[in-house]
Amino acid sequence: MAIEWYQVQVEGIYAGQQMMNTFRFKGDGVTTNDTLLMSEQLIDDFFNIIWPLLADLLPDQYFLLRILAKRFAPVGSAVAKRIFDVGTQAGTVNEAAAPGQVCPAVRLVPAMGGVVVGRIFLPTIPETLIFNNGFTAGYIANVDTLMNQLTTAFGGGVPQWNLVIAQGTTPGAPVEVAGWNLSPRIGFQKRRVIPL
């Protein structure tokens, strides 16, 4: 059993707009010679533990389409995927989303030695969870619950997964997340648009 780094790509749709998020994890206790098995395990753990918490942040018209997972370091991996029928996995907030591309950002603070601050853009936010250009206390609490689970070892046994920040072009292994904060800025995240 070893430590390797895996990623999950979550793809969903809201009002015809495709949305993607990538989460990267340190896998502690992975089987190094079976990346397909470990990728499938990560999908199972993500879907059973993380997805319900993420769904609590999303409108009920956001539909999860698929989850893909693979090892990203060391390079070279099989890719596992789970595909969902539209409407079978949805957000849980019975409310329309704020206008397109209004995506709350969670800033990830690296552990000591990390040189890159990470960021997670949540796919969308229900309108009623914004009040006076700020997030409601309930929304902030739900984000904290999600982030606590992502940064505390989770999994159905071995391996255990922890959210990490990839260092990009900086040499060195990804670093674990030491803290986070929900960006107070609510506005358009135009740079997240997928070119047509």
C-alpha positions as protocol buffer text, in pm:
chain_id: "A"
residue {
  index: 1
  type: MET
  ca { x: 0 y: 0 z: 0 }
}
residue {
  index: 2
  type: ALA
  ca { x: 132 y: 341 z: -97 }
}
residue {
  index: 3
  type: ILE
  ca { x: 47 y: 708 z: -136 }
}
residue {
  index: 4
  type: GLU
  ca { x: -50 y: 836 z: -481 }
}
residue {
  index: 5
  type: TRP
  ca { x: -255 y: 1126 z: -613 }
}
residue {
  index: 6
  type: TYR
  ca { x: -588 y: 1088 z: -788 }
}
residue {
  index: 7
  type: GLN
  ca { x: -844 y: 1326 z: -933 }
}
residue {
  index: 8
  type: VAL
  ca { x: -1219 y: 1322 z: -969 }
}
residue {
  index: 9
  type: GLN
  ca { x: -1399 y: 1514 z: -1242 }
}
residue {
  index: 10
  type: VAL
  ca { x: -1763 y: 1585 z: -1165 }
}
residue {
  index: 11
  type: GLU
  ca { x: -1982 y: 1677 z: -1461 }
}
residue {
  index: 12
  type: GLY
  ca { x: -2334 y: 1809 z: -1433 }
}
residue {
  index: 13
  type: ILE
  ca { x: -2589 y: 2017 z: -1617 }
}
residue {
  index: 14
  type: TYR
  ca { x: -2814 y: 2307 z: -1518 }
}
residue {
  index: 15
  type: ALA
  ca { x: -3052 y: 2475 z: -1762 }
}
residue {
  index: 16
  type: GLY
  ca { x: -2867 y: 2324 z: -2056 }
}
residue {
  index: 17
  type: GLN
  ca { x: -2530 y: 2454 z: -1936 }
}
residue {
  index: 18
  type: GLN
  ca { x: -2264 y: 2191 z: -1876 }
}
residue {
  index: 19
  type: MET
  ca { x: -2063 y: 2236 z: -1556 }
}
residue {
  index: 20
  type: MET
  ca { x: -1743 y: 2059 z: -1451 }
}
residue {
  index: 21
  type: ASN
  ca { x: -1540 y: 2051 z: -1132 }
}
residue {
  index: 22
  type: THR
  ca { x: -1213 y: 1873 z: -1063 }
}
residue {
  index: 23
  type: PHE
  ca { x: -1111 y: 1764 z: -715 }
}
residue {
  index: 24
  type: ARG
  ca { x: -765 y: 1621 z: -645 }
}
residue {
  index: 25
  type: PHE
  ca { x: -690 y: 1381 z: -363 }
}
residue {
  index: 26
  type: LYS
  ca { x: -404 y: 1211 z: -186 }
}
residue {
  index: 27
  type: GLY
  ca { x: -484 y: 841 z: -172 }
}
residue {
  index: 28
  type: ASP
  ca { x: -326 y: 683 z: 135 }
}
residue {
  index: 29
  type: GLY
  ca { x: -319 y: 305 z: 113 }
}
residue {
  index: 30
  type: VAL
  ca { x: -369 y: 267 z: -263 }
}
residue {
  index: 31
  type: THR
  ca { x: -273 y: -41 z: -461 }
}
residue {
  index: 32
  type: THR
  ca { x: -13 y: 104 z: -698 }
}
residue {
  index: 33
  type: ASN
  ca { x: -45 y: -153 z: -974 }
}
residue {
  index: 34
  type: ASP
  ca { x: -423 y: -132 z: -1014 }
}
residue {
  index: 35
  type: THR
  ca { x: -524 y: 224 z: -1103 }
}
residue {
  index: 36
  type: LEU
  ca { x: -862 y: 114 z: -1239 }
}
residue {
  index: 37
  type: LEU
  ca { x: -960 y: -49 z: -909 }
}
residue {
  index: 38
  type: MET
  ca { x: -840 y: 254 z: -711 }
}
residue {
  index: 39
  type: SER
  ca { x: -1020 y: 495 z: -948 }
}
residue {
  index: 40
  type: GLU
  ca { x: -1342 y: 296 z: -909 }
}
residue {
  index: 41
  type: GLN
  ca { x: -1297 y: 299 z: -530 }
}
residue {
  index: 42
  type: LEU
  ca { x: -1252 y: 677 z: -536 }
}
residue {
  index: 43
  type: ILE
  ca { x: -1571 y: 717 z: -740 }
}
residue {
  index: 44
  type: ASP
  ca { x: -1760 y: 499 z: -489 }
}
residue {
  index: 45
  type: ASP
  ca { x: -1625 y: 694 z: -191 }
}
residue {
  index: 46
  type: PHE
  ca { x: -1686 y: 1032 z: -358 }
}
residue {
  index: 47
  type: PHE
  ca { x: -2040 y: 942 z: -462 }
}
residue {
  index: 48
  type: ASN
  ca { x: -2140 y: 792 z: -126 }
}
residue {
  index: 49
  type: ILE
  ca { x: -1970 y: 1043 z: 105 }
}
residue {
  index: 50
  type: ILE
  ca { x: -1903 y: 1371 z: -80 }
}
residue {
  index: 51
  type: TRP
  ca { x: -2186 y: 1392 z: -338 }
}
residue {
  index: 52
  type: PRO
  ca { x: -2468 y: 1416 z: -78 }
}
residue {
  index: 53
  type: LEU
  ca { x: -2288 y: 1713 z: 84 }
}
residue {
  index: 54
  type: LEU
  ca { x: -2227 y: 1879 z: -253 }
}
residue {
  index: 55
  type: ALA
  ca { x: -2590 y: 1819 z: -354 }
}
residue {
  index: 56
  type: ASP
  ca { x: -2700 y: 2016 z: -44 }
}
residue {
  index: 57
  type: LEU
  ca { x: -2538 y: 2325 z: -203 }
}
residue {
  index: 58
  type: LEU
  ca { x: -2707 y: 2292 z: -543 }
}
residue {
  index: 59
  type: PRO
  ca { x: -3054 y: 2363 z: -684 }
}
residue {
  index: 60
  type: ASP
  ca { x: -3276 y: 2066 z: -757 }
}
residue {
  index: 61
  type: GLN
  ca { x: -3253 y: 2135 z: -1130 }
}
residue {
  index: 62
  type: TYR
  ca { x: -2877 y: 2071 z: -1126 }
}
residue {
  index: 63
  type: PHE
  ca { x: -2828 y: 1713 z: -1246 }
}
residue {
  index: 64
  type: LEU
  ca { x: -2516 y: 1506 z: -1197 }
}
residue {
  index: 65
  type: LEU
  ca { x: -2425 y: 1344 z: -1530 }
}
residue {
  index: 66
  type: ARG
  ca { x: -2104 y: 1157 z: -1460 }
}
residue {
  index: 67
  type: ILE
  ca { x: -1803 y: 1117 z: -1235 }
}
residue {
  index: 68
  type: LEU
  ca { x: -1463 y: 1026 z: -1376 }
}
residue {
  index: 69
  type: ALA
  ca { x: -1154 y: 935 z: -1174 }
}
residue {
  index: 70
  type: LYS
  ca { x: -791 y: 861 z: -1251 }
}
residue {
  index: 71
  type: ARG
  ca { x: -445 y: 881 z: -1100 }
}
residue {
  index: 72
  type: PHE
  ca { x: -264 y: 1202 z: -1193 }
}
residue {
  index: 73
  type: ALA
  ca { x: 68 y: 1145 z: -1016 }
}
residue {
  index: 74
  type: PRO
  ca { x: 260 y: 946 z: -1104 }
}
residue {
  index: 75
  type: VAL
  ca { x: 139 y: 991 z: -1460 }
}
residue {
  index: 76
  type: GLY
  ca { x: -29 y: 702 z: -1635 }
}
residue {
  index: 77
  type: SER
  ca { x: -361 y: 560 z: -1527 }
}
residue {
  index: 78
  type: ALA
  ca { x: -676 y: 385 z: -1629 }
}
residue {
  index: 79
  type: VAL
  ca { x: -986 y: 606 z: -1616 }
}
residue {
  index: 80
  type: ALA
  ca { x: -1296 y: 493 z: -1431 }
}
residue {
  index: 81
  type: LYS
  ca { x: -1635 y: 654 z: -1486 }
}
residue {
  index: 82
  type: ARG
  ca { x: -1988 y: 632 z: -1359 }
}
residue {
  index: 83
  type: ILE
  ca { x: -2268 y: 773 z: -1575 }
}
residue {
  index: 84
  type: PHE
  ca { x: -2608 y: 879 z: -1440 }
}
residue {
  index: 85
  type: ASP
  ca { x: -2937 y: 923 z: -1622 }
}
residue {
  index: 86
  type: VAL
  ca { x: -3050 y: 1287 z: -1626 }
}
residue {
  index: 87
  type: GLY
  ca { x: -3273 y: 1354 z: -1327 }
}
residue {
  index: 88
  type: THR
  ca { x: -3161 y: 1058 z: -1115 }
}
residue {
  index: 89
  type: GLN
  ca { x: -2898 y: 1252 z: -914 }
}
residue {
  index: 90
  type: ALA
  ca { x: -2994 y: 1612 z: -846 }
}
residue {
  index: 91
  type: GLY
  ca { x: -2920 y: 1897 z: -611 }
}
residue {
  index: 92
  type: THR
  ca { x: -3144 y: 1914 z: -305 }
}
residue {
  index: 93
  type: VAL
  ca { x: -3233 y: 2284 z: -276 }
}
residue {
  index: 94
  type: ASN
  ca { x: -3582 y: 2349 z: -415 }
}
residue {
  index: 95
  type: GLU
  ca { x: -3494 y: 2683 z: -573 }
}
residue {
  index: 96
  type: ALA
  ca { x: -3375 y: 2822 z: -906 }
}
residue {
  index: 97
  type: ALA
  ca { x: -3007 y: 2906 z: -942 }
}
residue {
  index: 98
  type: ALA
  ca { x: -2863 y: 3256 z: -944 }
}
residue {
  index: 99
  type: PRO
  ca { x: -2785 y: 3389 z: -1294 }
}
residue {
  index: 100
  type: GLY
  ca { x: -2544 y: 3187 z: -1506 }
}
residue {
  index: 101
  type: GLN
  ca { x: -2177 y: 3187 z: -1413 }
}
residue {
  index: 102
  type: VAL
  ca { x: -2239 y: 3311 z: -1057 }
}
residue {
  index: 103
  type: CYS
  ca { x: -2017 y: 3052 z: -896 }
}
residue {
  index: 104
  type: PRO
  ca { x: -1911 y: 3074 z: -531 }
}
residue {
  index: 105
  type: ALA
  ca { x: -1539 y: 3017 z: -486 }
}
residue {
  index: 106
  type: VAL
  ca { x: -1379 y: 2832 z: -198 }
}
residue {
  index: 107
  type: ARG
  ca { x: -1014 y: 2931 z: -153 }
}
residue {
  index: 108
  type: LEU
  ca { x: -790 y: 2649 z: -38 }
}
residue {
  index: 109
  type: VAL
  ca { x: -501 y: 2734 z: 194 }
}
residue {
  index: 110
  type: PRO
  ca { x: -204 y: 2498 z: 155 }
}
residue {
  index: 111
  type: ALA
  ca { x: -24 y: 2326 z: 439 }
}
residue {
  index: 112
  type: MET
  ca { x: 323 y: 2455 z: 527 }
}
residue {
  index: 113
  type: GLY
  ca { x: 555 y: 2438 z: 229 }
}
residue {
  index: 114
  type: GLY
  ca { x: 280 y: 2482 z: -28 }
}
residue {
  index: 115
  type: VAL
  ca { x: 338 y: 2769 z: -266 }
}
residue {
  index: 116
  type: VAL
  ca { x: 8 y: 2767 z: -453 }
}
residue {
  index: 117
  type: VAL
  ca { x: -332 y: 2862 z: -316 }
}
residue {
  index: 118
  type: GLY
  ca { x: -605 y: 2640 z: -457 }
}
residue {
  index: 119
  type: ARG
  ca { x: -962 y: 2721 z: -549 }
}
residue {
  index: 120
  type: ILE
  ca { x: -1285 y: 2533 z: -598 }
}
residue {
  index: 121
  type: PHE
  ca { x: -1560 y: 2703 z: -794 }
}
residue {
  index: 122
  type: LEU
  ca { x: -1891 y: 2551 z: -691 }
}
residue {
  index: 123
  type: PRO
  ca { x: -2107 y: 2489 z: -999 }
}
residue {
  index: 124
  type: THR
  ca { x: -2390 y: 2729 z: -909 }
}
residue {
  index: 125
  type: ILE
  ca { x: -2584 y: 2860 z: -611 }
}
residue {
  index: 126
  type: PRO
  ca { x: -2959 y: 2872 z: -541 }
}
residue {
  index: 127
  type: GLU
  ca { x: -3090 y: 3232 z: -541 }
}
residue {
  index: 128
  type: THR
  ca { x: -3231 y: 3219 z: -188 }
}
residue {
  index: 129
  type: LEU
  ca { x: -2889 y: 3134 z: -43 }
}
residue {
  index: 130
  type: ILE
  ca { x: -2762 y: 3481 z: -132 }
}
residue {
  index: 131
  type: PHE
  ca { x: -2888 y: 3771 z: 78 }
}
residue {
  index: 132
  type: ASN
  ca { x: -2768 y: 4134 z: 57 }
}
residue {
  index: 133
  type: ASN
  ca { x: -2486 y: 4025 z: -175 }
}
residue {
  index: 134
  type: GLY
  ca { x: -2358 y: 3775 z: 78 }
}
residue {
  index: 135
  type: PHE
  ca { x: -2409 y: 3409 z: 160 }
}
residue {
  index: 136
  type: THR
  ca { x: -2667 y: 3298 z: 415 }
}
residue {
  index: 137
  type: ALA
  ca { x: -2546 y: 3138 z: 737 }
}
residue {
  index: 138
  type: GLY
  ca { x: -2701 y: 2806 z: 633 }
}
residue {
  index: 139
  type: TYR
  ca { x: -2510 y: 2805 z: 305 }
}
residue {
  index: 140
  type: ILE
  ca { x: -2181 y: 2885 z: 480 }
}
residue {
  index: 141
  type: ALA
  ca { x: -2246 y: 2602 z: 729 }
}
residue {
  index: 142
  type: ASN
  ca { x: -2311 y: 2357 z: 443 }
}
residue {
  index: 143
  type: VAL
  ca { x: -1990 y: 2463 z: 265 }
}
residue {
  index: 144
  type: ASP
  ca { x: -1798 y: 2412 z: 591 }
}
residue {
  index: 145
  type: THR
  ca { x: -1950 y: 2064 z: 629 }
}
residue {
  index: 146
  type: LEU
  ca { x: -1843 y: 1973 z: 273 }
}
residue {
  index: 147
  type: MET
  ca { x: -1493 y: 2111 z: 320 }
}
residue {
  index: 148
  type: ASN
  ca { x: -1448 y: 1940 z: 657 }
}
residue {
  index: 149
  type: GLN
  ca { x: -1529 y: 1608 z: 494 }
}
residue {
  index: 150
  type: LEU
  ca { x: -1303 y: 1672 z: 193 }
}
residue {
  index: 151
  type: THR
  ca { x: -1005 y: 1762 z: 412 }
}
residue {
  index: 152
  type: THR
  ca { x: -1054 y: 1487 z: 670 }
}
residue {
  index: 153
  type: ALA
  ca { x: -955 y: 1141 z: 550 }
}
residue {
  index: 154
  type: PHE
  ca { x: -1266 y: 985 z: 400 }
}
residue {
  index: 155
  type: GLY
  ca { x: -1335 y: 651 z: 240 }
}
residue {
  index: 156
  type: GLY
  ca { x: -1513 y: 327 z: 297 }
}
residue {
  index: 157
  type: GLY
  ca { x: -1197 y: 163 z: 433 }
}
residue {
  index: 158
  type: VAL
  ca { x: -859 y: 161 z: 261 }
}
residue {
  index: 159
  type: PRO
  ca { x: -757 y: 375 z: 83 }
}
residue {
  index: 160
  type: GLN
  ca { x: -839 y: 701 z: 256 }
}
residue {
  index: 161
  type: TRP
  ca { x: -866 y: 1022 z: 52 }
}
residue {
  index: 162
  type: ASN
  ca { x: -769 y: 1380 z: 144 }
}
residue {
  index: 163
  type: LEU
  ca { x: -820 y: 1690 z: -73 }
}
residue {
  index: 164
  type: VAL
  ca { x: -493 y: 1833 z: -205 }
}
residue {
  index: 165
  type: ILE
  ca { x: -377 y: 2135 z: -401 }
}
residue {
  index: 166
  type: ALA
  ca { x: -180 y: 2047 z: -714 }
}
residue {
  index: 167
  type: GLN
  ca { x: 128 y: 2263 z: -743 }
}
residue {
  index: 168
  type: GLY
  ca { x: 83 y: 2315 z: -1116 }
}
residue {
  index: 169
  type: THR
  ca { x: 419 y: 2377 z: -1283 }
}
residue {
  index: 170
  type: THR
  ca { x: 592 y: 2407 z: -946 }
}
residue {
  index: 171
  type: PRO
  ca { x: 806 y: 2100 z: -873 }
}
residue {
  index: 172
  type: GLY
  ca { x: 702 y: 1878 z: -588 }
}
residue {
  index: 173
  type: ALA
  ca { x: 411 y: 1670 z: -478 }
}
residue {
  index: 174
  type: PRO
  ca { x: 64 y: 1818 z: -425 }
}
residue {
  index: 175
  type: VAL
  ca { x: 10 y: 1958 z: -76 }
}
residue {
  index: 176
  type: GLU
  ca { x: -275 y: 1892 z: 161 }
}
residue {
  index: 177
  type: VAL
  ca { x: -529 y: 2160 z: 238 }
}
residue {
  index: 178
  type: ALA
  ca { x: -469 y: 2320 z: 579 }
}
residue {
  index: 179
  type: GLY
  ca { x: -770 y: 2551 z: 569 }
}
residue {
  index: 180
  type: TRP
  ca { x: -1023 y: 2721 z: 347 }
}
residue {
  index: 181
  type: ASN
  ca { x: -1251 y: 3019 z: 326 }
}
residue {
  index: 182
  type: LEU
  ca { x: -1552 y: 3102 z: 117 }
}
residue {
  index: 183
  type: SER
  ca { x: -1470 y: 3401 z: -98 }
}
residue {
  index: 184
  type: PRO
  ca { x: -1696 y: 3692 z: 1 }
}
residue {
  index: 185
  type: ARG
  ca { x: -1708 y: 3806 z: -362 }
}
residue {
  index: 186
  type: ILE
  ca { x: -2026 y: 3709 z: -542 }
}
residue {
  index: 187
  type: GLY
  ca { x: -2017 y: 3785 z: -907 }
}
residue {
  index: 188
  type: PHE
  ca { x: -1967 y: 3648 z: -1252 }
}
residue {
  index: 189
  type: GLN
  ca { x: -1685 y: 3401 z: -1298 }
}
residue {
  index: 190
  type: LYS
  ca { x: -1664 y: 3451 z: -1674 }
}
residue {
  index: 191
  type: ARG
  ca { x: -1327 y: 3279 z: -1701 }
}
residue {
  index: 192
  type: ARG
  ca { x: -1499 y: 2949 z: -1617 }
}
residue {
  index: 193
  type: VAL
  ca { x: -1707 y: 2947 z: -1935 }
}
residue {
  index: 194
  type: ILE
  ca { x: -1632 y: 2656 z: -2167 }
}
residue {
  index: 195
  type: PRO
  ca { x: -1571 y: 2798 z: -2515 }
}
residue {
  index: 196
  type: LEU
  ca { x: -1832 y: 2694 z: -2769 }
}
